[in-house]
Amino acid sequence: MSASTGAPAARGRRELTYAVLLCLAGAGLAFWAATRTWSVELTARGSLPPTRHARTGTDLLPWVSALALVGLAGGGAVLATRGRVRRLLGGLLALLGLGVAAGGGYGLTEAGVSRQWPALVLLGGLVLAAGGLFTALRGGGWPAMGARYERRPAEPAGADGPAVERGTRDAWEALDRGEDPTVR
């Protein structure tokens, strides 16, 4: 392999790794911060101690954690896609990240809410959006999963009969190809 053919492939793999890590880290941070306690409400009960009602970001804004989970799944899906579909997925991830960031920004404006968790949701959403935008702009030429993960066309059983009769290894290879090894 020459330096001219190896460098772009290595750069593409590196960019793919960075984009996936950005998406997963941003969505993971946002989801984690959304599950933390954002506010505590104390209710007086006369001479009894007040009741304490803790509310997480997920209690206040349930759609933020849902968007973050979709962002986590989309970050993993970047690995399984290629070309135009990957770029479209990157655009979707960028929009998801902006939605998560909007939830964090909304949490920052609410009265009685601690500031650190909504700020981390905002940061996570922006990191997710950056990973999605990077994928949308550059992801079309990145390498895809190897051919060993793709389904191969079925080969005819041939005159030898079913793969089970030919041997155990042939039967397993027939299953890998998606064939029923017991059928002629």
C-alpha positions in Angstrom: 0.0 0.0 0.0 1.5 3.3 -1.0 1.5 6.4 1.1 -0.9 8.2 -1.3 -3.6 5.5 -1.0 -3.1 4.8 2.8 -3.3 8.4 4.0 -6.8 9.3 2.9 -8.1 6.0 4.1 -6.5 6.5 7.5 -7.8 10.0 7.7 -11.3 8.8 6.8 -11.2 6.2 9.6 -9.9 8.8 12.1 -12.6 11.3 11.1 -15.2 8.6 11.4 -13.9 7.7 14.9 -14.0 11.4 16.0 -17.5 11.9 14.7 -18.9 8.7 16.4 -17.1 9.6 19.7 -18.5 13.2 19.5 -22.0 11.9 19.0 -21.8 9.3 21.7 -20.1 11.5 24.2 -22.5 14.4 23.6 -25.7 12.3 23.8 -24.4 10.3 26.7 -23.5 13.4 28.7 -26.9 15.0 28.0 -28.8 11.8 29.0 -26.8 11.4 32.2 -27.2 15.1 33.1 -31.0 14.9 32.4 -31.3 12.1 34.9 -29.8 14.1 37.8 -31.8 16.1 40.3 -32.5 19.6 38.9 -34.8 20.9 41.6 -35.9 20.1 45.1 -39.3 21.2 46.4 -39.9 21.4 50.1 -43.5 21.3 51.4 -44.2 22.5 54.9 -46.3 20.1 57.0 -46.8 22.1 60.2 -44.8 20.7 63.1 -43.6 17.7 61.0 -40.4 18.0 59.0 -41.1 19.3 55.5 -41.4 16.7 52.7 -38.7 16.8 50.1 -39.8 16.2 46.4 -36.8 15.9 44.1 -37.3 16.4 40.3 -34.9 15.3 37.7 -34.5 16.9 34.3 -36.3 13.9 32.9 -39.3 14.7 35.2 -39.3 18.3 34.0 -38.5 17.8 30.3 -39.0 14.1 29.4 -38.4 14.7 25.7 -34.8 15.8 26.3 -33.7 12.3 27.6 -35.7 10.7 24.7 -33.8 12.8 22.1 -30.5 12.0 23.8 -31.2 8.3 23.6 -32.1 8.6 19.9 -28.8 10.5 19.6 -26.9 7.6 21.2 -28.5 5.1 18.8 -27.8 7.4 15.9 -24.1 7.7 16.9 -23.8 4.0 16.7 -25.7 3.9 13.4 -23.1 6.2 11.8 -20.8 3.1 11.8 -23.4 1.0 10.0 -24.2 3.4 7.2 -22.4 4.8 4.3 -22.5 7.5 1.6 -25.7 9.6 1.3 -27.5 7.8 4.1 -24.6 8.5 6.5 -24.7 12.2 5.5 -28.5 12.3 6.0 -28.1 10.6 9.4 -25.5 13.3 10.3 -28.0 16.0 9.5 -30.6 14.3 11.6 -28.0 14.0 14.5 -27.2 17.7 14.2 -30.9 18.5 14.5 -31.3 16.2 17.5 -28.3 17.8 19.1 -29.8 21.2 18.7 -33.1 19.9 20.2 -31.2 18.6 23.2 -29.3 21.8 23.6 -32.6 23.8 23.4 -33.9 21.6 26.3 -30.7 22.4 28.3 -31.1 26.1 27.5 -34.7 26.1 28.6 -33.7 24.4 31.9 -31.2 27.2 32.5 -33.9 29.8 32.3 -36.3 28.1 34.7 -36.5 29.5 38.3 -35.6 27.1 41.1 -33.6 24.8 39.0 -29.9 24.1 39.7 -27.7 25.4 36.9 -25.0 22.7 36.5 -27.2 19.9 35.1 -29.1 22.0 32.4 -25.7 23.4 31.5 -24.3 19.9 30.9 -27.4 19.0 28.9 -26.7 22.1 26.8 -23.1 21.2 26.3 -23.9 17.6 25.5 -26.5 18.7 22.9 -23.9 21.0 21.3 -21.3 18.3 21.2 -23.9 15.9 19.6 -24.8 18.6 17.1 -21.1 19.1 16.2 -20.6 15.4 15.6 -23.7 15.2 13.5 -22.7 18.3 11.5 -19.2 16.9 11.0 -20.8 13.6 9.7 -23.2 15.5 7.4 -20.4 17.5 5.9 -17.6 14.9 5.6 -19.2 11.5 6.1 -19.9 10.6 2.5 -16.4 9.4 1.8 -15.6 7.6 5.1 -15.1 3.9 5.1 -18.0 1.6 5.8 -18.1 -1.7 7.7 -16.3 -4.5 6.0 -17.9 -6.8 3.5 -17.9 -9.7 6.0 -20.8 -7.9 7.8 -22.9 -7.8 4.6 -25.1 -10.6 3.4 -23.7 -12.4 0.4 -25.9 -13.8 -2.4 -26.8 -17.4 -1.8 -24.8 -20.0 -3.6 -26.6 -23.0 -5.1 -26.4 -26.2 -3.2 -25.0 -28.0 -6.3 -25.0 -31.7 -7.1 -23.5 -32.6 -3.8 -26.8 -32.3 -2.0 -27.7 -30.5 1.1 -24.8 -28.9 3.1 -25.6 -31.2 6.0 -24.6 -34.2 4.0 -21.3 -32.5 2.8 -20.1 -31.9 6.3 -20.4 -29.7 9.4 -18.2 -26.9 8.1 -20.3 -26.6 4.9 -23.5 -26.5 7.0 -22.2 -23.6 9.1 -21.0 -21.8 6.0 -24.4 -22.3 4.4 -26.0 -20.8 7.5 -23.7 -17.8 7.3 -24.7 -17.3 3.6 -28.4 -17.3 4.7 -29.2 -20.7 3.3 -31.1 -23.5 4.9 -28.5 -26.3 5.0 -31.1 -29.0 5.0 -32.7 -28.1 1.6 -31.4 -29.3 -1.7 
